C-alpha cells in the first residue's frame, strides 16, 4: 500500500464553528467544500481534517454516545481499486464497494477488530474540476 496523506473525518453539529476553530487557532485552511462538508489542510503537512455536518433529521439518541461510530481514520492512497481487491482477498472487513463522492473522492470503508472505521480514499476529479495537488 502506498499511503499519500492522512485525513481525520469528524461529524459535528455546527460545522461553521469547527471551521473557525481549526482555521483561527490551528492554522488550517479550507481546501475543498460541498454542502455539509469541508476539508481543511495545513500548508506544512499532508494531514487533513474533514468535517461533515451531523444529519439533523436523525434523532439525538441514534448518534449520542456512539464514540467510535463518529470517527473514521482516512488514508488517501493510490490504486484504490487494487487495494479493495487485495483487502477482500485477505478477508478484511470491507463494507460495500468503492463509492464515488460528488466532490471527487472514491472511497471504501473497513473496520478493525475494535470497531475503528478506516476509510481508504483516492482523489478522482469530477469532469471539469481542476487537478488536486
HELIX and SHEET records of a PDB file:
HELIX    1   1 UNK A   15  UNK A   25  1                                  11    
HELIX    2   2 UNK A   60  UNK A   62  5                                   3    
HELIX    3   3 UNK A   67  UNK A   70  5                                   4    
HELIX    4   4 UNK A   80  UNK A   89  1                                  10    
SHEET    1   A 8 UNK A  29  UNK A  34  0                                        
SHEET    2   A 8 UNK A  37  UNK A  41 -1                                        
SHEET    3   A 8 UNK A  48  UNK A  53 -1                                        
SHEET    4   A 8 UNK A   3  UNK A  12  1                                        
SHEET    5   A 8 UNK A  71  UNK A  77 -1                                        
SHEET    6   A 8 UNK A 117  UNK A 123  1                                        
SHEET    7   A 8 UNK A 105  UNK A 111 -1                                        
SHEET    8   A 8 UNK A  94  UNK A 100 -1                                        
END                                                                             
